[in-house]
Structures are given as C-alpha cells and as structure tokens.
Amino acid sequence: MKKCFLAMMLLVTFAASQPAFATGSKITSDLWIRAVIHTEEKGNIEAVWKKGGEDKTAAGDQVFWGYFYASPSDVTWGSSQNPDLFVKIWIDHGGRIDVNFFHVSVPDIEVYSDYPYDGIPDEQDTATIKSRYIRHYYQNGKSYMEEQNEDGNPPSGDKAAGNPSGYVTIKGLKIGAIIKTVEKGAIEAIWRQGGEATTSAGHRVLWGHFYANPSNVTWGSSNNPDLFVKIWFDATGRVDVNFFHVSVPDIEVYSDLPYDDTYNKKGTTVLKNRYIRHEYWIDKDNQTPVIAIESKQLTAEAPFKVSLDASKSYDPDGTIVKYEWKRLDNASTYSGSTVTLEFANAGTYTIQLTITDNQGLQDDRKISIKLTIPGPETGEFEVANLLLTTETPGSGNCPKPTAQTAFNESVKWVTAWVQYRNFEGGKSHSVRWYAPDGTLAQTEMGKSRNSTLEGCSWFNISTAKLQEYAPGQWHVKFYYDGTEEKDVSFQFTSNSWGKNFEIREFVFTKESPNKTDCVTPPAKTTFGDSDSNVTAWAYYRSFTAGDSYMFRWYSPGDILVKSFKGTFNDDKDVSGGCAWTTLTVGELQLYDSGQWRVVFEYANKNYTQEKYFNFTTSQPKPEFAVTSFIFTTESPQKDKCVQPSSSRTSFSESDTQVTVWASFKNAEAGNKSFEFRWFNPSNTGTVADHTHKGDAQTMNVGEACSWGAVPVERLKEYDPGKWRVEFYYNSKLYQTQYFDFSYQRKFEVTDFLFTDTEPTAADTESECRLASSQTSFNESKTYVFAWVKYSYFEGGKSSYFKWYNKDNELVWESQPVYRDKTVRTSCSWQSLATEKLHEYGSGNWRVEFYYDGQKYGSKEFSFTSSNPSMNFEAKEFLFTTNYECDESECKKPESRTSFSKDDTKVVAWVHYFFYKDNKKYEFKWYTPAGIQITGTGEHNRGAVRNGCSCSSFSTEDMRKYGSGQWRVEFYYDGQKSKEGTFNFTSDVSAVKFEISDFTFTTEYENSGDKDCEGPASKVSMFNDDDEKVIAWVKYRNFETGKKAYKFNWYSPENSSEPVQINQSTLENDLGSGCLWASIPLAKLQGYNSGTWTVKFDYDGKSYGDDTFTFRSKYSDTEFDVTEFVFTKQYAEANCKSPVAAEDFTESDTEVIVWVRYRNLKQGKSYEFKWYNPNGDVIQTNTGMSKDETIKRGCTWVSIAKKELQKYPKGRWRVEVCYDKGESCWNNYFNFK
C-alpha cells in the first residue's frame, strides 16, 4: 500500500455536509432537510444551512444541530450569525429519527425533510410566529408530522424558583438556565455562545445554546443543545430574549437587564410549551457607556501588585455611576474606578469590568494581565510578529514571508509564522487553531529549542482540516510556556466543507509521486509506448481511521484489469492525504488502444469517483490461451481469481456440486463471452445438457478466470459415467476435459411444491418446471395443485396423494396412477378445489405423496378462508327450470335470468356452506309488484358443510301477476341470507290491490283472527247499548313496502267532512290480510241518529266504502256534554276544539274551561263552578239559551291568574251543571 498525507494529523470535532443537490442539505447519506424563507423584499428565498455540530450519546443516539439563515446576498438582514430557523436532529438508537424545527425569525418559513432520501420530500410544513415548533419524525418506514403553537408565555401556574449563576452576555444582559434531570435533579446548564452580528439597520443579534454538563449526566454534551437562545437588541430599544426548549426534561429560564442580584424574568419551558420570550425596553437614545482601562505592574517580584485605572471611561450622554471589577480566576470582586490587585504568582490573569451609567445601561470588557519575572540576561520574552502565509518559510536568519489574511480551497495548507525575542531554553511553545464556531480544531507543539535572543517558528494546518468546518473567520493563538502571547485571525472560504470524505484532486501522471508532502504531480491524460508507466494519483480529505480505499483499472473493453486496495491502520483520522497506484506500459500493452477508466472507491463504495485517460500502443496483442483447467467441489471467491486449493476428476452423490474452473491470459477487449458446456455420459452430440455463460474475473494484469458449478442433484438426473466439459471463448472451443460421476439409483422425491396454476404435462427434466410456487392460498383461485418432482420411477409402480385438513382428518385420497415404463426424472400433481378447502375454514393443510404404497414426501400449505369461523353462508343463488331438487346430489344447474309461460316452472337454487343441525330454511317469492304470493314454509335438514336447497313455482301461477322482475329471498334460521331476481314475461296483465270484504261489528280486536277469516258476527244496526262500532276490511295484493291507509268516518249530518280519521302505515310482506278501526259510542252519540258512511283509502286512493245505522235517544233529545277541556287561549267562533292543557303556572295569564254540548233547550240554563284545592267555591259563571234550542254548540269561561294566586297551589276542580243541577260534569286542572 502506498499512502501520503499532510504532516499534521488533525482531530475531528465537527462536520457538516455539502450536498450535491440544487436545494436543501443532506445531514446523513439518507436524511435531507430544506428551508425556504418568505421575505417581503425578495419573496421566497432559499435558506442557507449552517451546521453547528454533532455528537453521539453513551446509549448510541446521534444528534446533529445547526440552523438556517437568510443569505446576505438576498436580504440586508441576512447573516450567518443571524439564525432564522434552529434545527436539532435526533437519531435514536431504537431507529426513530426526529427532525425538530424552531422558528426564530419573523417571516414564514417552509420546512422540508426526506428520509430515506429519494428527491421527493416526505414532509412539508410552514413555521410561523404562531406555530414556532414543527417536528418531522420517521419510524417503521413511515413519516409523521407534529405542529405546536406557541405564544412566548410560560405555562399557566408556572413558578421557577431557582437562582442560577448565569452568564453576562452584552449590554448588561444576564441569562441562565436550570435543567430538571431525572438522574441528578435540578442542575445548572452551561452556556455556549454561537455568535453575534450587527445588521445594516443597527440591530444587534447574539445567539447560542445551553447544554447539560457531561459530568452530571451521560447525555450531556456541548454538541447536544438542550435550550436554543436568540437575543435581539432592536435599534428601537426593544430587547427580545427568546428561549427554545429542544430537549426532554423541563428547563427553567432566567434573564436580567440590567443584571443585579435578582433575575427580572423567569419561566419554565416544557415539551408542550417550548417557547418563552422575555421582553425588555431600553431608551434607544441612551448611549452605551465607553470603557477605557489602563494597567500598570507595580512590583517585579511575587507577590505582584497591579494597578487598574478605568477613570477615563465615559458616558456620551450621562454619567457613570458604578464600576464593578471581577477576577475570573477566583471570583473576587472590587468596586471603584481605580483598584489595586495583588497576585501571588506569575502568570496570565483575566479581569472583567462592568460599568453602569445613570440610566441603567451597562457595558463590560475582559482584559488579560500577564505577570512575568524578567530573565537575568536576556530580558522578557516577547512576540515580534505573528502572521499567516502560504509560502514555505526560510530558515537561517528567519526571513519574513508574505502575509495573507484570506485563503481558499485552492491552497494545500496555511502556515502560521511567529517571530520572537528572548526565548528561554526548555520552554514550550505552541499554536492553537480555532474554527469559526469557536471549536479548537488543532494544537501543534513547537520543537524544543535552546535559548535565543531572536528566532522564529512556523506551524501548518492543512486545507483539508480547514474544510472540516464551516467557512468563516479562524483565530490562531500563539502560546509560550503555556501562556497566550498573541493571536491573529484570517478568513477561509470553500465551496465544500464538512467531515465527509471527498476527493479534491484525481489526476494521471507518468512521474513518481512525492511520498512525504502530497504535492500534486504533473498531470496528463494521453500516454503511449514511450511512457514507462501510468500512475493514478488522488488527493483526499477526511479519511476515517480504519477505512479502506481501492483503485480499479478498466481496459478500453471495460474489463477489470487490476484492483489495488489500501487501508490506513492508524489510530486517528487523516484530514488530508494522497494515494496512488501504477500500471506499467508493458501491462497496458496487453490490451487494445483506447480510453481507460480508473475508479476510486472509499469505504465499501460509499464514495466513488472515476477518471479517464487514453493509451495508444503499436505493439501486437498476445494470443488468448487457457493456462489452467480443473474440476473441484469448492466455490471460488466471486471477486478474486484464486485457484481452488484442490482438484479432482472423480465425484459421487456424497458431494454437493462439481465446479469447473479455468484460468487464461490475453483476453481480448470488448464484449467477449466465456462459456462452459456440460455433456452427460450418454450425450455424444453437440447440444449440451447444461451451460454456464458470463464474463471473466480479473486475476492479474492480462490474466483472468471463469468458473461454473452444477449441483449433484442435477447430475443424478442422468446415468452415471464420464461427463464431458468444453470451454469456449468468443464462441471458439479452447479446452475439453472429463470427470467421472457415480451414484446408486433409487426412487427419490427431489421437489415438493404447491401452486395455483395447473402444471403442464411433463416426462423429462427440462419439462418438469413450475413457473411459480407458493405456500399460502385463498379463494381467489379455483384449485390448489400439489406438485412433486422425483427421479427413477419404475415401470408398473403407482403413486397417489393424500390431503389432510387442519384437524388431521383425511379429506381426500387420489386414485393411484401407474407408469408403464421407468422414467429417470418426471413429476406428478393432483389438485383440490378451493371450494372443498373452504369447507374446513382457515388453517394449515398437509399433503402426503405415496410411491409404491410408501410415503415419500409430506408438505404443508396454509389456506385462508373468507369465513374462518365457519358460520353459515349462502354462496350462490341462481334460477333454472326443468330441475329436480336433490339435496344429496347438489349438482349445480344451468343458470337463467329470464323465463316465460313456455317454461313449466321456475326453480330457485341456493348453494351454501356450514348448515348447522336442526336449523330451518325457507324461500319467499315476490311478484313484480312486490307482493309475497307464496312461501315454501320452513324446512329442517341435518348439518352439512357444503350443501344446497331449492324451491319451485309454476309459471301458470305466475302469469296472473303480469310481466316484470320477480324476487326470491332465502331465509336461514329466520334471517334473510340471500336473494335473487329474474324476469318473467306474461301474456296477461298483473292483478292489482283490491278490497275483498268490508263489514261492521262490535267485537273483533282481541279475537286472535290471524288468518283474517273475518268477524264472528257482522252487524249493520247499532244503538246506545253498543260500546263501539268496528269497521273491518279484507284485502289482497298488498304491494311490498310501507304503504299508508285510512278509515274516514262520515256522520249522518255531513257526508263531505269526516268526523274521525283512523290512519297508519303498514309493511305487509304477505300480499293479503285485513285491517280494522273503531269509533267510540260517545263519538256516535254526538251526532244525529241515522246512516254513517266509512270509506277506506290505500296509498292515497279510495278503494271502498260501506254504511251502518246508529240510533240513540241522546243524539236527538237529551242535553249532554260531549267534550270538556281546559286551555290557555281560545278565540274560535266555529266551535273548533282548542289545544287541551292540564297544567298551568304563573306564566299563564288565565285558565279557560271549554265545553262542547248538544240539545241545549230554549230557556234552560247552565252553570260553571270553580273549586280551589281546599274545596271552596271561588267563582261561578252562568249562561242560558233564551231564543232557541241549540242542537250543537260550545261555550267557555275563564278565571284570572291573580284569582288563582290567592290560594295554595294544587289541583282545582270545575263543575258544569245543566238546568239547576239536573245533570253535572266535572274536570280538573293543576296550578303550580
């Protein structure tokens, strides 16, 4: 293996992928996300993805996080440090994938995701300021979406009671968070600032996240955010502190502006309330105070004293009222514009100063103080220069290289060059490279050196290492004796970045590559006989430790000529390096001139790239030749031309296969074929019994191999003896070899299968084939075929099949099939109808195959029935004629749907399954008018799995019902199970509904006359001794369906307006029957004596009427009250009955009593008396007819509510008396 890599091996801490798609970003090889921002300025714009980091938990879960932002080329507020959409992706070790989007901007943002990636998003939604949280998740091959509306307020009743140490950001804003963990209870979250920026409009943004300390919980990591934070300092003076919960446990959030000892605002973010916003307002005209610090070391020896003076600090529009100093090494605090601090030891210390103006606005700054003891001779160490370059620095007197501050991917490395003075021998020095996101990307220690007054050192970082991180501003810090001395920054830009493997350069050369520094060799794409060799050289980045790579060389004929595999076994990743492989011209000359292809593969083809070069040769190509030809039982390796370790020429049935293997050289370019032809011992012809065709596998350059194998079972289909194998290349025979195969002949089942397609007749090996086989069946097919393939079936012997159901019952045994002559290989089959299988419900069936009376095979299949519970089901319903019903035979008749008078009868035939013992069935026949005209009555029969029944009806009887569609229903156990229809053409018109009898009686309603034979006595004269009069009708040809009918009663006084109507509906399935209705005696007595008429209506038409005579002494002479009711209001003048009521309340204005009477004689009076619940007469109303006798009339009186309210609530009685009490009637009402 050859390998070349840059001098510096870099630790990988961050990766982001740059996908090769037009939009969106691939987070992994299978997961893709995208965001589109709806802006006012440019409409919809593609959001830019910036990856923040990734990590893996102890449980094996993966986390990726980052954010989308608007490109500054699209909108003025766009910035890589102004996130618009935070994203956290969790790949659970259980297989679930969560993609969490958090809207942190103003415009709507469309979000997309796709897993596994196929170019078509699986989920698409829109995040808004109202719907800030959207979750896409993938599980068990399906995608889901959740959306959550947020208002920025904490949950109702929330009380955050903590007081975290917190972190001071900028402009005097302090923030903090407490995570409520299951493992450790409440823990303080750690703050990690992501970045900050200022927009063109003067707004300032700062963002980052809180995470759990990994020393507290196993899942804690700086690259596993638990709480995203975005802080917006608006130019108007508004300050928005936005917290976004991106974890599982509850998280308390806190903020304070300006900060003091107490947090101004707090709340708890939870899974169902992820977003909390704290808003502050500061005076936009109030300018931030400006810090100015002067420091002076007062002592040269320990303990060191340092004076810090901030008195020159000022406030542009006010005064500074507070100075607060804090030592970050021990948290000591001081106040005042000037302080003196004391330090016990030399070293570098960080001091933070916060100043507050008279309007509460703050500013802070951190400064570093370096305290050293001067050397006795050389003086103090100092850095004279720290710069960045791409030049290779010179040695000797340290010539200064050309400095640069911006670099891109076109260079191989960036060099940090440092010049210093007074370097003390034995002291350490190093450089630390910090990525744009603040991650320490690389640390390099300088070589040990002696003391020197002036000197220089330089340190390299590869471009490949830089490309592991997002483009942006890098920081380089130089350390001497462990103390930071100087820092410098530079910009790095690249079109591709992240931790994914990538080929940066892929060239061909005739030169020998440099083994140490991976300098790109001179490239060319055309070679010939004058070149000594061709080398494929690749420069890569992000090579993972332990992964492998491979070069594959393909000739102009696309033959794989050579493969070269390499593996880096180092214990760390390689940021950038190179690899190469070479073919000599002699090896290339073995193939035709033309275009060669070389493929570079990385990590089992997870990454591939290919390049082409042309090679022209004038040398003749050697002839094709077979170099080895053997037989073996081994299975050669598919990707390697390694000759099998053993070879044989004799084989038996104890072997599993016979393999022929051939190696050869000088194969021609192009699509040349390789073929092995196998001939059995009896085959002396040219048509092979078996062939293998295909392409060759490369062995070495110019050499290749091919092979083919035949199973022993296939060889046993022929006679034992010597087999011949021929090898052809490009249709030309190049080799013939022989081997012996022996075995003992005996009958043997070689295959046992099931299918739903009938096999074709076969007696030879080539014919005994099944197009398809299966082990599960249902009723969608007609048959299940059991198919057996066997060898050595002797003449005169027989075979048969036995079929067993799920309960191991023998259902069917086929008839033995004999063969006249012996056959070497053949097959047999037998079928069973799925209708038969259906008789036994769902379950596993077993089929046994017998040869010469002995069982030689057994196989199972499953059958799924449409009726697994084996409940009764009517399967078929048809009509026929000239068919004699025989339930024991159940032969399916010919089906017909049309009949006429020329047919003697119509037979209804039903086929059913699972008829239970002692159950009854019945057929019901309906005419075209829907009239049931006949039924077979209920029949009994014994239990049967598969049976039939039938019923017939003569066409002579059908004729009178006219032409049309008849319906027949089949009932099982009292429930309709099946129905069918047929058409009948009649030569006569259909009968219609008619009344066959109409009579009157006094007793019938409880007579139990189910057969409608009619009343026992039929009467036409009635009087006061009869309780009622009953009108009775008998009908026939009642049509199917709900029909309305009415009895209309007309008094002797009015033949046009009925005094009583009895109406209802009826669903009559019998076609004929009877109906009746009655009128009470009191009703009759309300009218004059005489002849009454009753009319019967059916389905809106009158079908008959009859009369009876009623005579009563009361009807014509005696006074009588015929109706006595109470009502709430009445204003009719024609004595129409009012709406009756019994209960009254204080909401009613009055109670009205209304009576209808007859025969009020001239001069006679009537009187109403009202009795309260105590029985006292409260009111009396009287009246009389002065002028004439009134035969029919009504009257009414009322009592006011105020009268009723005077007495206890309860039941009142009203009495009406005629002719001074000769006759009285009473009725009651309730007042509540």
LINCORDA-V882749 format. One record per backbone hydrogen bond with DSSP energy under -0.5 kcal/mol. CO is the residue of the C=O (numbers start at 1). NH is the residue of the N-H. E is the energy in kcal/mol with one decimal. If there is no record, write none. Layout:
CO,NH,E  CO,NH,E
This chain:
4,578,-7.7  7,9,-0.6  8,10,-0.5  11,13,-0.6  17,19,-0.7  25,27,-0.6  25,33,-2.9  30,117,-1.4  31,27,-2.2  31,28,-1.2  32,114,-1.9  33,25,-3.1  34,112,-2.3  35,47,-2.4  36,110,-2.8  37,39,-1.1  37,45,-2.5  39,43,-0.9  43,39,-3.0  45,37,-2.4  48,69,-2.1  50,67,-2.5  53,65,-2.3  55,63,-2.5  57,60,-1.5  61,57,-2.7  62,91,-3.3  63,55,-2.1  64,89,-3.4  65,52,-2.7  65,53,-1.8  66,87,-2.5  67,50,-2.7  68,84,-2.9  68,85,-1.7  69,48,-3.1  71,74,-2.0  71,75,-1.9  75,78,-1.2  76,200,-0.5  79,82,-1.8  84,104,-2.2  85,68,-2.4  86,102,-2.6  87,66,-2.0  88,100,-2.5  89,64,-2.4  89,91,-0.5  90,92,-0.8  90,98,-2.9  91,62,-2.5  92,95,-2.2  96,92,-2.6  97,138,-2.2  98,90,-2.4  98,100,-0.6  99,101,-0.5  99,136,-2.7  100,88,-2.0  101,134,-1.9  102,86,-2.1  108,38,-2.8  109,127,-3.2  110,36,-2.2  111,125,-2.2  112,34,-1.6  113,122,-1.6  113,123,-2.0  114,32,-2.0  119,121,-0.5  123,113,-1.8  125,111,-3.2  127,109,-2.6  130,132,-0.7  130,150,-2.4  131,128,-1.6  132,103,-2.8  132,134,-0.5  133,148,-2.5  134,101,-3.0  135,146,-2.6  136,99,-3.5  137,144,-2.4  138,97,-2.1  139,142,-1.7  142,139,-2.4  144,137,-1.8  146,135,-2.9  148,133,-1.5  152,277,-2.8  155,158,-1.9  159,161,-0.7  167,169,-0.5  167,175,-2.5  170,173,-1.7  172,259,-1.8  173,169,-3.3  174,256,-2.0  175,167,-3.0  176,254,-2.2  177,189,-2.5  178,252,-2.8  179,181,-1.2  179,187,-2.7  181,185,-0.7  185,181,-2.9  187,179,-2.9  190,211,-2.0  192,209,-2.4  195,207,-2.4  197,205,-2.9  199,202,-1.7  203,199,-2.8  204,233,-3.7  205,197,-2.3  206,231,-3.4  207,194,-2.6  207,195,-1.6  208,229,-2.5  209,192,-2.5  210,226,-2.6  210,227,-1.6  211,190,-3.0  213,216,-2.4  213,217,-1.7  217,220,-1.3  221,224,-1.7  226,246,-2.3  227,210,-2.5  228,244,-2.7  229,208,-2.0  230,242,-2.5  231,206,-2.3  231,233,-0.5  232,234,-0.9  232,240,-2.5  233,204,-2.5  234,237,-1.9  236,284,-0.5  237,282,-2.8  238,234,-2.8  239,241,-0.5  239,280,-2.6  240,232,-2.6  240,242,-0.6  241,243,-0.5  241,278,-2.6  242,230,-2.0  243,276,-1.8  244,228,-2.3  250,180,-2.7  251,269,-3.2  252,178,-2.1  253,267,-1.6  254,176,-1.7  255,264,-0.7  255,265,-2.2  256,174,-2.4  265,255,-2.2  267,253,-3.1  268,155,-0.7  269,251,-2.4  270,273,-1.0  273,270,-1.6  274,245,-2.6  276,243,-2.8  278,241,-2.9  280,239,-3.3  283,286,-1.4  285,287,-0.7  290,314,-1.9  294,309,-3.0  296,298,-0.6  296,307,-3.1  304,343,-3.1  305,298,-3.5  305,299,-1.0  306,341,-2.9  307,296,-2.0  308,310,-0.5  308,339,-2.3  309,294,-2.3  310,313,-1.8  314,290,-3.6  315,318,-1.2  319,358,-1.8  322,356,-1.9  323,336,-1.2  324,354,-2.6  325,334,-2.3  326,328,-0.6  326,352,-2.6  327,331,-1.7  332,327,-2.8  334,325,-3.2  337,310,-3.2  339,308,-3.0  341,306,-2.9  343,303,-0.6  343,304,-2.7  347,371,-3.6  349,369,-3.3  350,328,-2.1  351,367,-2.7  352,326,-2.1  353,365,-2.0  354,324,-2.4  355,363,-1.7  356,321,-2.8  356,322,-1.4  357,360,-1.9  361,357,-2.7  363,355,-2.6  365,353,-2.8  367,351,-2.7  368,370,-0.5  369,349,-2.9  369,371,-0.6  370,372,-0.5  371,347,-2.4  372,374,-0.6  382,384,-0.6  382,421,-2.5  385,419,-2.9  387,417,-3.0  388,404,-3.0  389,415,-3.2  391,393,-0.8  395,397,-0.7  395,399,-0.5  405,491,-2.7  407,493,-2.0  408,411,-1.4  412,463,-2.9  414,461,-2.1  415,389,-2.3  415,417,-0.6  416,459,-2.1  417,387,-2.7  418,457,-2.0  419,384,-2.5  419,385,-2.0  420,455,-2.0  421,382,-1.6  422,424,-0.5  423,452,-2.3  424,427,-1.9  428,481,-3.7  429,446,-3.7  430,479,-3.0  431,444,-2.3  432,434,-0.5  432,477,-2.4  433,441,-2.3  433,442,-1.4  434,475,-2.2  435,438,-2.4  439,435,-2.9  439,441,-1.0  442,433,-3.0  444,431,-2.1  449,426,-1.4  452,423,-2.4  453,422,-2.0  455,420,-2.4  457,418,-2.8  459,416,-3.2  461,414,-2.5  462,466,-1.9  463,467,-2.3  465,468,-1.3  466,469,-1.6  467,498,-3.5  472,474,-0.6  472,492,-2.3  474,490,-1.8  475,434,-3.2  476,488,-2.4  477,432,-2.6  478,485,-3.3  478,486,-1.2  479,430,-2.2  480,483,-1.9  483,480,-2.7  486,478,-3.2  488,476,-3.5  490,474,-3.2  491,407,-2.5  492,472,-1.8  493,409,-0.7  502,504,-0.6  502,541,-1.8  505,539,-2.6  507,537,-3.0  508,524,-2.4  509,535,-3.0  511,513,-0.7  514,518,-0.6  525,614,-3.0  527,616,-1.9  528,531,-1.6  532,585,-2.2  534,583,-2.3  535,509,-2.1  535,537,-0.6  536,581,-1.6  537,507,-2.6  538,579,-2.1  539,504,-2.6  539,505,-1.8  540,577,-1.9  541,502,-1.5  542,544,-0.6  543,574,-3.3  544,547,-2.1  547,568,-1.4  548,603,-2.8  549,566,-2.9  550,601,-2.9  551,564,-2.7  552,599,-2.6  553,561,-3.0  553,562,-1.2  554,597,-2.2  555,558,-2.6  559,555,-2.5  559,561,-0.8  562,553,-3.0  564,551,-2.7  566,549,-3.2  567,569,-0.7  568,546,-1.9  573,575,-0.5  574,543,-3.1  575,542,-2.3  576,6,-2.1  577,540,-2.9  578,4,-3.2  579,538,-2.7  581,536,-2.6  583,534,-2.7  584,588,-1.9  585,589,-2.4  587,590,-0.9  588,591,-1.7  594,596,-0.5  594,615,-2.4  596,613,-1.6  597,554,-3.2  598,611,-2.3  599,552,-2.3  599,601,-0.5  600,609,-1.9  601,550,-2.3  602,606,-1.1  602,607,-1.5  603,606,-1.1  607,602,-2.4  609,600,-3.5  611,598,-2.7  613,596,-3.2  614,527,-2.6  615,594,-2.3  616,529,-0.7  625,665,-2.4  628,663,-2.2  630,661,-2.6  631,648,-2.7  632,659,-3.7  634,636,-0.6  640,642,-1.4  641,643,-0.6  649,740,-3.2  651,742,-1.8  652,655,-1.7  656,712,-2.1  658,710,-2.1  659,632,-2.5  660,708,-1.8  661,630,-2.5  662,706,-2.4  663,627,-2.4  663,628,-1.7  664,704,-2.5  665,625,-1.7  670,672,-1.8  673,730,-2.6  674,694,-1.5  675,728,-3.1  676,692,-2.1  677,726,-2.5  678,689,-2.5  678,690,-1.3  679,724,-2.1  680,683,-1.9  682,684,-0.9  686,688,-0.7  690,678,-3.1  692,676,-2.3  694,674,-1.5  697,705,-2.3  698,641,-0.5  700,699,-0.7  700,703,-2.6  702,666,-2.7  703,699,-2.5  704,664,-2.5  705,697,-2.7  706,662,-2.7  708,660,-2.8  710,658,-2.0  711,714,-0.7  711,715,-1.5  712,716,-2.2  714,717,-1.2  715,718,-1.7  721,723,-0.5  721,741,-2.5  723,739,-1.7  724,679,-2.7  725,737,-2.4  726,677,-2.6  727,734,-3.0  727,735,-1.3  728,675,-2.4  729,732,-1.5  732,729,-2.7  735,727,-3.1  737,725,-2.9  739,723,-3.2  740,651,-2.5  741,721,-2.6  742,653,-0.8  748,750,-0.6  748,791,-2.1  751,789,-2.8  753,787,-3.1  754,774,-2.4  755,785,-3.1  762,827,-0.6  764,768,-1.8  767,769,-2.2  775,862,-3.0  777,864,-2.7  778,781,-1.0  782,834,-2.9  782,835,-0.5  784,832,-1.9  785,755,-1.8  785,787,-0.6  786,830,-1.8  787,753,-2.9  788,828,-2.5  789,750,-2.3  789,751,-1.8  790,826,-1.9  791,748,-1.6  792,794,-0.7  793,823,-2.4  794,797,-1.6  797,819,-1.8  798,852,-2.9  799,817,-2.5  800,850,-2.9  801,814,-2.4  802,848,-2.5  803,811,-2.7  803,812,-1.4  804,846,-2.1  805,808,-2.0  809,805,-2.3  809,811,-0.7  812,803,-2.9  817,799,-1.5  819,796,-4.4  823,793,-2.2  824,792,-2.4  826,790,-2.6  828,788,-3.2  830,786,-3.2  832,784,-1.9  833,836,-0.8  833,837,-1.7  834,838,-2.3  835,839,-0.7  836,839,-0.8  837,840,-1.8  838,841,-1.6  843,863,-2.8  845,861,-2.0  846,804,-3.1  847,859,-2.2  848,802,-2.2  849,856,-3.0  849,857,-1.2  850,800,-1.7  851,854,-2.2  854,851,-3.1  857,849,-2.8  859,847,-2.9  861,845,-3.2  862,777,-2.1  863,843,-2.3  863,865,-0.6  864,779,-0.5  865,868,-0.6  867,870,-1.8  873,875,-0.7  873,913,-2.5  876,911,-2.5  878,909,-3.1  879,896,-3.2  880,907,-3.4  883,885,-0.6  886,889,-0.9  886,890,-2.2  896,879,-0.6  897,983,-3.0  899,985,-2.1  900,903,-1.8  904,955,-1.5  906,908,-0.5  906,953,-2.0  907,880,-2.2  907,909,-0.6  908,951,-2.1  909,878,-2.6  910,949,-1.9  911,875,-2.2  911,876,-1.8  912,947,-2.5  913,873,-1.7  914,916,-0.6  915,944,-2.1  916,919,-1.4  919,941,-0.9  920,973,-3.3  921,939,-2.6  922,971,-3.3  923,936,-2.1  924,969,-2.8  925,933,-1.5  925,934,-1.0  926,967,-1.9  927,930,-2.4  929,1040,-0.7  931,927,-2.7  931,933,-0.7  934,925,-2.2  939,921,-1.8  941,918,-0.8  944,915,-2.7  945,914,-2.1  947,912,-2.8  949,910,-2.8  951,908,-3.8  953,906,-2.4  954,958,-1.1  955,959,-1.6  958,961,-2.1  959,962,-1.9  960,991,-1.2  964,966,-0.6  964,984,-2.7  966,982,-1.7  967,926,-2.8  968,980,-2.1  969,924,-2.6  969,971,-0.5  970,977,-3.1  970,978,-1.5  971,922,-1.9  972,975,-2.1  975,972,-3.0  978,970,-3.3  980,968,-2.6  982,966,-2.9  983,899,-2.5  984,964,-2.3  984,986,-0.6  985,901,-0.8  994,996,-0.6  994,1036,-1.8  997,1034,-2.5  999,1032,-3.0  1000,1019,-2.8  1001,1030,-3.3  1004,1007,-2.5  1008,1010,-1.8  1009,1012,-1.0  1017,1019,-0.5  1020,1109,-2.9  1022,1111,-2.0  1023,1026,-1.7  1027,1081,-1.9  1029,1079,-2.1  1030,1001,-2.0  1031,1077,-2.0  1032,999,-2.7  1033,1075,-2.2  1034,996,-2.6  1034,997,-1.4  1035,1073,-1.7  1036,994,-1.7  1041,1043,-0.7  1041,1068,-0.6  1043,1066,-2.3  1044,1099,-3.4  1045,1064,-1.9  1046,1048,-0.5  1046,1097,-2.4  1047,1049,-0.5  1047,1062,-2.5  1048,1050,-0.5  1048,1095,-2.2  1049,1059,-2.5  1049,1060,-1.1  1050,1093,-2.0  1051,1054,-0.7  1056,1058,-0.5  1060,1049,-2.8  1061,1063,-0.6  1062,1047,-2.7  1064,1045,-2.5  1066,1043,-2.3  1066,1068,-0.7  1067,1069,-0.7  1071,1037,-0.8  1071,1038,-3.8  1073,1035,-2.9  1075,1033,-2.9  1077,1031,-3.4  1079,1029,-2.0  1080,1084,-1.8  1081,1085,-2.7  1082,1086,-0.6  1083,1086,-0.9  1084,1087,-1.7  1090,1092,-0.5  1090,1110,-2.5  1092,1108,-2.0  1093,1050,-2.9  1094,1106,-2.1  1095,1048,-2.7  1095,1097,-0.5  1096,1103,-2.9  1096,1104,-0.8  1097,1046,-2.0  1098,1101,-1.6  1101,1098,-3.6  1104,1096,-3.2  1106,1094,-2.9  1108,1092,-3.3  1109,1022,-2.6  1110,1090,-2.6  1112,1116,-0.6  1113,1116,-0.6  1113,1117,-1.4  1113,1118,-0.7  1120,1122,-0.7  1120,1158,-1.7  1123,1156,-2.8  1125,1154,-3.2  1126,1141,-2.5  1127,1152,-2.4  1138,1140,-0.7  1141,1126,-0.5  1142,1230,-3.0  1144,1232,-2.7  1145,1148,-1.7  1149,1201,-2.1  1151,1199,-2.0  1152,1127,-2.5  1153,1197,-1.8  1154,1125,-2.7  1155,1195,-2.2  1156,1122,-2.2  1156,1123,-1.5  1157,1193,-2.2  1158,1120,-1.6  1159,1161,-0.8  1160,1190,-3.1  1161,1164,-1.9  1164,1185,-1.4  1165,1219,-3.2  1166,1183,-2.4  1167,1217,-2.5  1168,1181,-2.4  1169,1171,-0.5  1169,1215,-2.5  1170,1178,-3.3  1170,1179,-0.9  1171,1213,-2.1  1172,1175,-2.3  1176,1172,-2.5  1176,1178,-0.6  1179,1170,-2.8  1181,1168,-4.0  1183,1166,-3.3  1184,1186,-0.7  1185,1163,-4.3  1189,1191,-0.7  1190,1160,-2.9  1191,1159,-1.6  1193,1157,-2.9  1195,1155,-2.6  1197,1153,-2.9  1199,1151,-2.1  1200,1203,-0.7  1200,1204,-1.5  1201,1205,-2.2  1203,1206,-1.0  1204,1207,-1.6  1210,1212,-0.5  1210,1231,-2.7  1212,1229,-1.9  1213,1171,-3.4  1214,1227,-1.8  1215,1169,-2.6  1216,1225,-2.5  1217,1167,-2.2  1218,1222,-1.5  1218,1223,-1.2  1219,1222,-0.5  1223,1218,-2.9  1225,1216,-2.7  1227,1214,-2.6  1229,1212,-2.9  1230,1144,-2.5  1231,1210,-1.5
